[in-house]
Structures are given as C-alpha cells and as structure tokens.
Amino acid sequence: MVLIYIVTIFAVVASLIADRSKTAKSFQVAGRKMLKIAPAFFAMTILVSIVLYLVPDEAISRYLGHENKVLGLLIACAIGSITLMPGFIAFPLCGMLLEKGVPYMILSGFSTTLMLVGVLTFPVERAYLGAKVAALRNLIYLAIAVVVTIITGLCFGELFG
C-alpha cells in the first residue's frame, strides 16, 4: 500500500511540474465528482451497516462462513450476479463482511461476480450485443469469477482447509 502512495505522490509531482494548471483542473474535476458520489456512498454505507447490524453474526457465518463453503459460494455468487452495485460500495461491504468472518474465497466470488456478471444489465446488453453474445459474455465472466474464486481459496488456504 505504501508503494501505491509513493507512486501516486510521484505522479502528482510530475504532473505539477509538467503543467500546473491542468493538474489543478484535474483535482477540481475529481473533487466535484467525489462530492457528487459522496451522498450515495454514505447512504449506501449506512444502509449496509444497518443491515449487517440487524442480521445476526451467526446467520452470516452459517450461510457465508467457513462451515458450508459451497453453499456460501453459491449464495455469494448469486447475489453478486444479480445485484447492481458500484465498486466503491461493494469493496467496503466486503471489508465489513470480512470482519463478520466471511472467508476471502467467498468475498472473492461475491465481488468478482458483482463486477463482471450482469443479470440486471442483461436486457441492455442484449439490445446492444444481441442475446447470444450477451449470454456468452455473462457465462464467460461467470467462469472467470469461479477461477478467480478457486485461486483465492488456494492462496488463502480456504479451499481445502
């Protein structure tokens, strides 16, 4: 993480040296965009926090925890495939679920399907890509999500542990 900060600082300094006015303008644009999404971000974070508070830890552990990984993975991938949620909401949600004891492998399945598979966006994709291509795209990305999930499970020792 420190490396990312160092690279970012270096890039900003290089940008300032190259063109101070463009750098200032880009920070203004970024600030406006951040302020534009901030209300939705905070509202969604509060809503997710309330839901996670109301749902008992035992229920989260039972359905998404270490006990039944296959069921947890199926539930997480189904929710991820159906739900339409931006990454800036999804990743903090994964952090909250991690604190509740959800394994990395299941979080990987959830977040990967959330970003790649689009059940709710299928009608739009069908209109632009055609039904076959849209379905094939979703199936390929679902397969990629499964591979990513398996690799995550292997890396964290959760697959066979």
C-alpha positions in Angstrom: 0.0 0.0 0.0 2.9 2.3 0.8 4.2 1.7 -2.7 0.9 2.9 -4.2 1.1 6.1 -2.2 4.7 6.8 -3.2 3.9 6.2 -6.9 0.8 8.5 -6.6 2.8 11.3 -5.0 5.5 10.9 -7.6 2.9 11.1 -10.4 1.2 14.2 -8.9 4.6 16.0 -8.5 5.5 15.1 -12.1 2.1 16.4 -13.3 2.6 19.6 -11.3 6.0 20.1 -12.9 4.6 19.3 -16.4 1.5 21.6 -16.3 0.4 23.1 -13.0 -2.9 24.4 -14.4 -4.0 21.1 -15.8 -3.2 19.4 -12.6 -5.2 21.9 -10.6 -8.1 21.5 -13.0 -8.0 17.7 -12.7 -8.1 18.0 -8.9 -11.1 20.3 -9.2 -12.9 17.8 -11.5 -12.0 14.9 -9.2 -13.2 16.9 -6.2 -16.6 17.7 -7.8 -17.0 14.0 -8.8 -16.2 12.9 -5.3 -18.7 15.3 -3.8 -21.3 14.1 -6.4 -21.0 10.4 -5.3 -20.4 11.1 -1.6 -24.1 11.2 -0.6 -24.8 7.9 -2.4 -21.7 6.4 -0.9 -22.6 7.4 2.7 -26.3 6.4 2.3 -25.4 3.0 1.0 -22.7 2.5 3.7 -25.2 3.4 6.4 -27.8 1.1 4.9 -25.4 -1.8 4.6 -24.2 -1.1 8.1 -27.7 -1.2 9.5 -28.5 -4.5 7.6 -25.3 -6.0 8.9 -26.1 -4.9 12.4 -29.6 -6.4 12.2 -28.5 -9.7 10.7 -27.0 -11.9 13.4 -23.4 -12.9 13.0 -24.5 -16.5 13.4 -26.7 -16.2 10.2 -23.8 -14.6 8.2 -21.5 -17.3 9.4 -24.0 -20.1 8.7 -24.7 -19.0 5.1 -21.5 -17.4 4.1 -18.9 -18.7 6.6 -16.4 -21.4 6.8 -18.9 -24.2 7.7 -20.5 -24.6 4.3 -18.2 -23.1 1.6 -20.1 -24.5 -1.4 -23.5 -23.0 -0.2 -21.8 -19.8 0.8 -20.1 -19.5 -2.5 -23.3 -20.2 -4.4 -25.2 -17.6 -2.4 -22.4 -15.0 -2.7 -22.1 -15.5 -6.5 -25.9 -15.4 -7.0 -26.2 -12.2 -5.0 -23.1 -10.7 -6.8 -24.6 -11.7 -10.2 -28.0 -10.2 -9.5 -27.0 -7.1 -7.6 -26.2 -3.8 -9.3 -23.7 -2.0 -7.0 -20.7 0.2 -7.8 -17.3 -0.9 -6.6 -16.9 2.0 -4.2 -19.8 0.4 -2.2 -19.0 -3.2 -2.9 -15.5 -3.2 -1.6 -16.2 -1.6 1.8 -19.1 -4.0 2.1 -16.6 -6.9 1.6 -14.5 -5.4 4.3 -17.5 -5.4 6.7 -18.3 -9.0 5.8 -14.7 -10.0 6.3 -14.9 -8.6 9.8 -18.0 -10.7 10.3 -16.0 -13.8 9.5 -16.8 -14.4 5.8 -13.8 -16.1 4.1 -11.8 -14.4 1.4 -12.8 -17.0 -1.1 -16.5 -16.2 -0.7 -15.8 -12.5 -0.8 -13.8 -13.0 -4.0 -16.8 -14.8 -5.6 -19.2 -12.1 -4.5 -17.1 -9.1 -5.6 -15.9 -10.7 -8.9 -19.4 -11.7 -10.0 -20.7 -8.3 -8.8 -18.2 -6.5 -11.1 -18.3 -9.0 -14.1 -21.7 -10.7 -14.3 -24.8 -8.7 -15.0 -28.2 -10.3 -14.7 -29.9 -6.9 -14.2 -28.0 -5.4 -17.1 -28.7 -8.3 -19.4 -31.6 -6.5 -21.2 -29.4 -3.6 -22.1 -26.5 -5.9 -23.2 -29.0 -7.9 -25.3 -30.1 -4.7 -27.0 -26.6 -3.7 -27.9 -24.8 -7.0 -28.3 -27.6 -9.5 -29.1 -28.9 -12.3 -26.9 -26.2 -14.8 -27.8 -23.2 -12.5 -27.2 -24.7 -11.1 -24.0 -25.4 -14.6 -22.6 -21.9 -15.8 -23.7 -20.3 -12.8 -22.1 -22.0 -13.4 -18.8 -21.2 -17.2 -18.9 -17.5 -16.5 -19.7 -17.3 -13.9 -16.9 -19.0 -16.3 -14.5 -16.4 -18.9 -15.4 -13.7 -16.3 -14.8 -15.2 -15.5 -11.4 -15.2 -19.2 -10.5 -11.5 -19.4 -11.5 -10.6 -16.3 -9.5 -12.5 -17.7 -6.5 -10.7 -21.0 -6.7 -7.3 -19.3 -6.9 -8.3 -17.0 -4.0 -9.3 -20.1 -2.0 -6.0 -21.8 -2.8 -3.9 -18.7 -2.0 -5.6 -18.2 1.4 -5.8 -21.9 2.2 -9.5 -21.9 2.4 -10.4 -24.2 -0.4 -9.3 -27.5 1.3 -8.9 -26.2 4.8 
